[in-house]
Amino acid sequence: MSKRAPFHLDLPRDEVPYSTVVRYSLLSAVKLPKLYYKIYGNKRKRIHPFVPANITLFSEFFGLSQDDVITNQTMFPLLKFCQPERAIDLKATMLSQNDSSFFVKTVLAHSKISTFYGLKHCPICMNDDLEQRGFTYWHIDHQIPGIEVCHKHGCYLIGVPMGDGYKDRSLMYPETHITSDCRFGNEMEQRLSTFSVELLTLLKTHLVDYQTIYAQILTEKGLKRKSGQLCLNGIQQEISNYWSDINFGTSLGLPSELASYEFLGPLLRNKTHFAQHPCKHILFAGWLTQCEPERLMQAHKPELKLHESSCLIDNQITEFANQHYSLNEISKLTGKSRCYIKRIVETNNIEHTSNSLALPFEVRRSIIRKAMMGLHRQFIADSFDISIGTVEQIISNTKGLSEWRRTLLKRIRVKEAFDKLKGVITNHPDWTRKQIRNAEEASYFRLYNNDKTLLNSLLPDALKPKPPQKDWGSEDINLLDKIKNIGNIKGMSLAQIGRLADDKSYLKRYLDELPKTKKYLIEQGVKNL
């Protein structure tokens, strides 16, 4: 039997779950803690603004489909796109566990960047909702991280912060009138917003392998070579120019850390790749597709070229040669050149008498023996007073000899690289791996690419990685500027100041590392430092 009160509740398909709960509480006159307990069994429940959990309990209470809620009323499609390897686990957690357990598994919790935590709305959309539906609600499309402009009207969104010290477990209803300070974003800001919403809509119904698609489009653009090497400088320059009109570091928009586009390497490289924040994908995919998300669905299919069956022709040449046809006769029958036919015949060790100037068997055998020893072709040619072209032809016509000489040359070069590195290490026994690499970079990477086991046996033990040191001087100056911009802080607690300045908990945990900030707080009369 349903726990809901017996009245009709219109449920828009793009309404975030928090908004549904708030409207139900207002219409049913049930206080929010009591309603939280009826739905979730927890009076002090916190509902995340765009990636809530406990979807099963929410869906059962309001008579909705679990899959429909996850797909259309949360940011799960975007998280599934960013973390495809964890999609099944994320969905299971989102259905049955609480918000904290789910959030900690997402890339949002482990990213170095942070975006606005709260709810956002467009005042013009609110007015349209009132005219069309008779009520307002929080739209999921407005909650995309890093987006601060409405995709429909181009005006800046209004944000209501949530979390400790802000609106948290209280009712929050969007404003229902257009204020005079409604401002509009530029063309690129609206384009970014529109692309984000279209991408979210696409991901609701399609699975996109972003690593494969990114690589294919970059290759088409000439920014990724067939070897897999990326032209990162070119990519960074192009994406920076494309989004040059976007303002980074605003309260609702993209974090300032993304303005340098240093995230492109970990996002695109295969070896160092790891899951990235949705904002990074939105920026990169928007530039890559020129804000046309449907291009992410156009998987590149390599052209199939029809080739004449060389295997069949080679078999015919072999058959004619065994029947003692001359090279000229075989050439006329197959259309292949005499040189090609001769190579096929000699590779299969079939004797022929078409060339009256052919070398004696013993001479050919001696040439092959010297070639197997890795001697240079010119040296072999001079030894027998023949042309280098003849030596090259004999080598190419001897099955497996070319591959053997390539392997032998590689091992010779590996040995030379080993000797050089060993000399450097002997002369500088206290050097680290990085110093050795910088001193003999060519030799280092010769071993790295061809015999990594040999390289590791030669190098000293690797040093344990050290995390990058925090530049507390710079952090001190930046935080001090933020606190001064707040204005009068007299009477405020340290926690209040930290929330207003977005201090990343520095004031509470690392105040001793911030001497200028600490001095200013003391001067302003802040207590309990």
C-alpha positions in Angstrom: 0.0 0.0 0.0 1.3 3.5 -0.9 2.6 5.7 1.9 1.8 8.8 -0.2 -1.0 11.2 0.7 -4.1 10.8 -1.6 -3.6 13.9 -3.9 -2.3 14.3 -7.4 1.3 15.4 -7.8 2.5 16.4 -11.2 5.9 14.9 -11.7 7.9 16.5 -14.6 10.4 14.1 -16.2 13.4 16.4 -15.8 12.8 17.3 -12.1 15.6 16.4 -9.7 14.5 14.1 -6.8 15.2 16.8 -4.2 12.7 19.1 -6.0 10.0 16.4 -6.0 10.4 15.8 -2.3 10.2 19.5 -1.5 7.0 20.1 -3.5 5.4 17.0 -1.9 6.3 18.3 1.5 4.7 21.7 0.7 1.5 20.3 -0.8 1.0 17.6 1.9 1.9 19.9 4.8 4.3 17.2 6.1 7.4 18.6 7.7 10.6 17.7 5.8 12.3 15.6 8.6 9.1 13.5 8.9 8.8 13.1 5.2 12.5 12.1 5.0 11.8 9.4 7.5 8.7 8.1 5.6 10.7 7.9 2.3 14.2 7.0 3.4 13.8 5.9 7.1 16.2 8.8 8.1 15.0 12.1 9.5 18.4 13.8 8.9 18.7 12.6 5.3 20.7 14.8 2.8 19.7 14.6 -0.8 22.5 15.5 -3.3 21.3 18.1 -5.8 22.1 16.1 -9.0 23.6 12.7 -8.1 21.3 11.5 -5.3 21.2 7.8 -4.1 18.5 5.6 -2.5 16.7 5.8 -5.8 14.8 2.5 -5.1 13.2 4.0 -1.9 12.4 7.3 -3.7 10.9 5.5 -6.8 8.7 3.2 -4.6 7.3 6.1 -2.6 6.3 8.1 -5.7 5.4 5.2 -7.9 8.1 5.8 -10.5 10.4 3.6 -12.6 13.9 3.3 -11.1 15.6 3.3 -14.4 13.6 6.3 -15.6 14.5 8.3 -12.5 18.3 7.4 -12.8 18.3 8.2 -16.5 16.2 11.4 -16.7 16.4 13.0 -13.2 20.1 12.6 -12.2 23.5 13.0 -13.8 24.1 9.3 -13.9 24.3 9.2 -17.8 27.2 11.7 -17.6 29.0 9.7 -14.8 28.5 6.5 -16.9 30.2 8.2 -19.8 33.1 9.4 -17.7 33.5 6.1 -15.7 32.3 3.3 -18.1 34.3 0.6 -16.3 32.3 1.3 -13.0 28.9 1.9 -14.6 27.3 -1.3 -13.2 28.7 -0.7 -9.7 27.7 2.9 -9.7 24.1 2.1 -10.7 23.7 -0.6 -8.1 25.1 1.8 -5.4 22.8 4.6 -6.6 19.8 2.4 -6.3 20.3 0.9 -2.9 22.8 2.8 -0.8 23.0 6.3 0.7 24.3 9.5 -1.0 27.7 9.4 0.8 28.4 5.8 -0.2 27.5 6.6 -3.8 29.3 9.9 -4.1 32.6 8.5 -2.9 32.7 6.1 -5.8 32.2 8.8 -8.4 35.0 10.8 -10.1 33.5 13.9 -8.6 34.8 12.9 -5.1 38.3 12.1 -6.3 39.0 15.0 -8.6 41.3 17.9 -7.6 38.8 20.4 -8.9 35.6 21.4 -7.2 32.5 22.9 -8.7 29.5 24.7 -7.2 27.6 22.5 -4.7 24.0 23.5 -4.6 21.0 24.0 -6.9 20.8 26.3 -9.9 17.8 27.7 -11.8 17.0 30.1 -14.6 14.6 32.9 -13.7 13.0 32.9 -17.2 12.5 29.2 -17.1 10.8 29.6 -13.7 8.4 32.1 -15.2 7.6 29.8 -18.1 7.0 26.9 -15.6 4.5 29.1 -13.7 2.6 29.9 -16.9 2.6 26.4 -18.3 2.4 24.2 -15.2 1.3 26.5 -12.4 4.4 25.7 -10.3 8.2 25.9 -10.5 10.8 23.2 -9.9 14.5 22.5 -10.1 15.5 21.3 -13.6 18.2 18.6 -14.0 19.6 20.3 -17.1 20.5 23.4 -15.1 22.5 21.3 -12.6 25.3 20.2 -15.0 28.6 20.9 -13.3 30.5 24.0 -14.6 27.5 25.4 -16.5 26.3 28.9 -15.5 24.1 29.9 -18.4 20.7 28.6 -19.3 20.8 26.7 -22.6 17.3 28.0 -23.6 17.4 31.6 -22.7 21.1 32.4 -22.4 20.8 34.2 -19.0 23.0 33.5 -16.1 21.7 30.9 -13.7 21.0 31.7 -10.0 22.7 29.4 -7.5 21.6 28.4 -4.0 24.5 26.9 -2.1 24.0 23.7 -0.1 26.1 21.9 2.4 27.4 22.8 5.9 26.6 26.4 6.8 24.2 26.9 3.9 20.8 25.6 2.9 21.1 21.9 3.6 18.3 20.0 5.2 15.8 22.9 4.8 13.2 23.4 2.1 14.5 25.2 -1.0 12.2 26.4 -3.7 13.4 28.3 -6.8 12.5 32.0 -7.1 9.2 32.6 -8.9 9.9 36.1 -10.4 12.4 37.7 -12.8 14.7 40.1 -11.0 16.1 43.3 -12.5 19.6 41.9 -12.3 19.0 39.1 -14.8 22.1 39.1 -16.9 22.9 37.3 -20.2 26.0 35.3 -21.1 28.0 35.6 -24.3 27.6 33.4 -27.4 30.2 30.9 -26.4 28.9 30.5 -22.9 25.4 29.6 -24.2 27.0 27.3 -26.8 28.8 25.5 -24.1 25.6 25.2 -22.1 23.6 24.0 -25.1 26.3 21.4 -25.9 26.3 20.1 -22.3 22.5 19.6 -22.3 22.6 17.9 -25.7 25.4 15.6 -24.6 23.5 14.7 -21.5 20.4 13.9 -23.6 22.5 11.8 -26.0 24.0 9.8 -23.2 20.6 8.9 -21.8 20.0 6.6 -24.8 23.4 5.8 -26.2 26.7 4.2 -25.0 29.7 6.1 -26.1 33.3 4.7 -25.9 34.9 8.1 -25.5 38.5 6.8 -25.7 38.0 5.2 -29.1 35.9 8.1 -30.5 38.3 10.8 -29.2 41.3 8.9 -30.8 39.5 8.5 -34.1 38.5 12.2 -34.5 41.9 13.4 -33.4 43.5 11.2 -36.0 41.1 12.6 -38.6 42.1 16.1 -37.6 45.8 15.2 -37.9 46.4 15.7 -34.1 47.2 12.0 -33.4 49.6 10.0 -35.5 49.1 6.4 -36.5 51.8 5.4 -34.0 49.5 6.8 -31.2 51.6 9.9 -30.5 49.5 12.9 -29.6 50.2 16.5 -30.7 49.4 17.9 -27.3 50.7 21.3 -27.9 48.6 21.7 -31.0 45.5 20.3 -29.2 46.0 22.7 -26.3 46.5 25.7 -28.6 43.3 24.9 -30.6 41.1 24.2 -27.6 42.4 27.3 -25.8 41.5 29.5 -28.9 38.1 27.8 -29.2 37.0 28.5 -25.7 38.8 31.9 -25.4 35.5 33.7 -24.5 34.7 31.4 -21.6 35.3 32.9 -18.1 37.0 30.4 -15.7 36.9 30.7 -11.9 33.4 32.1 -11.5 31.2 30.8 -8.6 28.9 28.7 -10.7 31.1 28.1 -13.7 34.2 26.1 -14.6 37.1 26.0 -12.1 40.1 28.2 -12.8 42.4 25.1 -12.7 41.0 24.1 -16.1 42.0 27.2 -17.9 45.5 25.8 -18.5 44.1 22.6 -20.1 46.8 20.5 -18.4 44.3 17.8 -18.0 44.5 16.9 -21.7 47.4 14.5 -21.2 45.8 12.2 -18.6 42.5 12.4 -20.5 43.9 11.3 -23.8 47.1 9.2 -23.2 46.6 5.4 -23.0 49.3 4.6 -20.5 48.6 7.5 -18.0 44.8 7.7 -18.6 42.4 7.7 -15.6 38.8 8.8 -15.1 38.3 12.5 -15.4 35.8 15.1 -14.1 32.7 15.7 -16.4 33.7 19.3 -16.8 36.9 18.2 -18.6 35.0 16.0 -21.0 32.5 18.7 -21.7 35.3 21.2 -22.6 37.3 18.7 -24.7 34.4 17.0 -26.4 32.8 20.4 -27.2 35.9 21.6 -29.0 36.5 18.2 -30.7 33.0 18.0 -32.1 32.5 21.7 -32.6 29.6 21.4 -30.1 27.9 18.7 -32.2 27.5 15.8 -29.8 26.0 13.5 -32.4 29.5 13.3 -33.9 30.5 11.1 -30.9 28.2 8.4 -32.4 29.8 8.4 -35.8 32.4 5.7 -35.3 35.1 5.7 -38.0 35.0 2.6 -40.1 38.2 2.0 -42.1 37.8 1.7 -45.8 38.1 -1.8 -47.1 40.3 -2.0 -50.2 40.1 -4.9 -52.5 43.5 -6.3 -53.4 44.3 -8.9 -56.1 45.0 -12.2 -54.5 48.8 -12.2 -54.3 48.8 -15.7 -52.7 47.1 -17.2 -55.8 49.5 -15.5 -58.2 52.5 -16.6 -56.2 51.2 -20.2 -56.3 50.8 -19.9 -60.1 54.4 -18.6 -60.5 55.7 -21.5 -58.4 53.8 -24.0 -60.5 55.0 -22.6 -63.8 58.6 -22.5 -62.5 58.4 -26.2 -61.5 57.3 -26.9 -65.1 60.5 -25.3 -66.3 58.9 -22.2 -67.8 61.3 -19.3 -68.4 61.0 -16.1 -66.5 59.9 -14.3 -69.7 57.1 -16.9 -70.3 55.9 -16.6 -66.7 55.9 -12.8 -66.9 53.7 -12.9 -70.0 51.3 -15.4 -68.4 50.9 -13.7 -65.0 51.6 -10.0 -65.9 54.2 -9.7 -63.2 57.7 -8.4 -63.6 60.7 -10.7 -64.1 62.2 -9.3 -60.9 59.2 -10.2 -58.9 59.0 -13.6 -60.5 62.7 -14.2 -59.8 62.3 -13.4 -56.1 59.3 -15.8 -55.7 61.2 -18.6 -57.6 64.4 -18.2 -55.6 62.6 -17.8 -52.3 61.1 -21.3 -52.9 64.5 -22.7 -53.8 63.5 -23.5 -57.4 66.4 -23.6 -59.8 66.1 -21.6 -63.0 68.5 -21.1 -66.0 66.9 -17.9 -67.4 69.8 -15.7 -66.3 73.0 -16.6 -68.0 74.9 -14.2 -65.7 73.6 -15.9 -62.5 76.2 -16.3 -59.7 77.6 -19.7 -59.0 75.9 -21.6 -56.1 79.0 -21.5 -53.9 79.3 -17.7 -54.3 75.6 -17.2 -53.4 76.1 -19.4 -50.4 79.1 -17.4 -49.2 77.2 -14.1 -49.7 74.3 -15.5 -47.6 76.7 -16.7 -44.9 78.3 -13.3 -44.6 74.9 -11.6 -44.6 73.8 -13.8 -41.7 76.8 -12.6 -39.8 75.5 -9.1 -40.0 78.2 -7.7 -42.3 77.4 -4.6 -44.3 76.1 -5.0 -47.8 78.9 -2.8 -49.3 81.6 -4.9 -47.5 80.1 -8.1 -49.0 79.9 -6.6 -52.5 83.5 -5.5 -52.3 84.6 -8.9 -51.1 83.2 -10.6 -54.2 83.6 -7.7 -56.7 79.9 -7.5 -57.4 77.4 -4.7 -57.2 75.6 -3.9 -53.9 72.3 -4.3 -55.8 73.1 -8.0 -56.4 73.8 -8.5 -52.7 70.5 -6.8 -51.8 68.7 -9.0 -54.2 70.2 -12.2 -52.8 69.4 -11.1 -49.3 65.7 -10.3 -50.1 65.3 -13.5 -52.1 66.5 -15.7 -49.2 63.6 -16.5 -47.0 63.9 -15.1 -43.4 67.3 -13.5 -44.0 66.0 -9.8 -44.1 64.1 -10.4 -40.8 67.2 -12.0 -39.2 69.5 -9.1 -40.2 67.0 -6.6 -38.8 66.9 -8.5 -35.5 70.6 -8.8 -35.4 71.0 -5.0 -36.1 68.6 -4.3 -33.3 70.6 -6.5 -30.8 73.8 -4.8 -31.9 72.3 -1.4 -31.2 70.9 -2.6 -27.9 74.4 -3.8 -26.9 75.9 -0.4 -27.8 73.3 1.4 -25.8 73.9 -1.0 -22.9 77.6 -0.2 -23.0 77.1 3.5 -23.0 74.7 3.5 -20.1 77.0 1.2 -18.1 79.8 3.6 -18.6 77.6 6.5 -17.4 76.6 4.5 -14.3 80.2 3.5 -13.6 81.4 7.1 -13.7 78.4 8.4 -11.7 77.3 5.7 -9.2 75.3 8.2 -7.1 73.0 9.3 -10.0 69.3 8.6 -10.1 67.4 7.1 -13.0 66.3 10.5 -14.2 69.8 11.9 -14.2 71.1 8.8 -16.1 68.2 9.2 -18.6 69.0 12.9 -19.2 72.7 12.1 -19.8 72.2 9.4 -22.3 68.6 9.8 -23.5 69.0 8.0 -26.9 70.6 4.9 -25.3 68.1 4.9 -22.4 65.1 4.8 -24.7 66.8 2.3 -27.0 66.8 -0.2 -24.1 63.4 1.0 -22.9 61.7 0.2 -26.2 63.6 -3.0 -27.0 64.7 -4.7 -23.8 63.2 -3.2 -20.6 64.3 -6.1 -18.5 67.9 -5.5 -19.4 67.5 -1.8 -18.7 66.0 -2.4 -15.2 68.8 -4.8 -14.3 71.3 -2.0 -15.1 69.6 1.0 -13.5 69.7 1.8 -9.7 66.6 1.1 -7.6 63.7 3.5 -8.4 63.1 6.2 -5.9 59.6 6.3 -4.2 57.4 8.9 -5.8 57.0 12.1 -3.8 53.8 14.1 -4.0 54.1 17.6 -5.4 54.8 20.2 -2.7 52.1 22.7 -1.9 53.1 26.3 -2.6 51.9 27.7 0.7 53.2 31.2 -0.1 50.9 31.4 -3.1 48.0 29.8 -1.3 48.4 32.3 1.6 48.2 35.3 -0.7 45.2 34.0 -2.7 43.3 33.1 0.4 44.0 36.4 2.0 42.6 38.2 -1.0 39.4 36.1 -0.9 38.9 36.9 2.8 39.5 40.6 2.2 36.9 40.6 -0.5 34.3 39.2 1.9 34.3 42.6 3.7 33.6 42.8 7.4 34.4 39.5 9.1 34.2 40.7 12.7 32.2 38.3 14.8 32.3 35.5 12.2 33.6 32.0 13.1 36.6 30.5 11.3 34.2 28.0 9.7 31.9 30.7 8.3 34.9 32.6 6.9 36.2 29.5 5.3 32.9 28.7 3.6 32.6 32.2 2.2 36.2 32.2 1.0 36.0 28.6 -0.3 39.2 27.8 1.6 39.3 24.0 1.0 39.5 23.6 4.8 42.9 25.3 4.9 41.9 27.6 7.7 40.9 24.7 9.9 43.7 22.4 9.1 46.7 24.4 7.8 46.4 27.8 9.4 50.0 27.7 10.6 51.1 27.4 7.0 49.3 30.7 6.2 51.1 33.4 8.3 49.7 36.4 6.4 46.2 35.1 6.6 46.5 34.3 10.2 47.9 37.7 11.0 45.0 39.4 9.2 42.4 37.3 11.1 43.9 38.2 14.4 43.8 41.9 13.4 40.2 41.6 12.5 39.4 40.1 16.0 38.6 36.5 14.9 38.8 34.3 18.0 39.6 30.7 18.6 42.4 30.6 16.1 
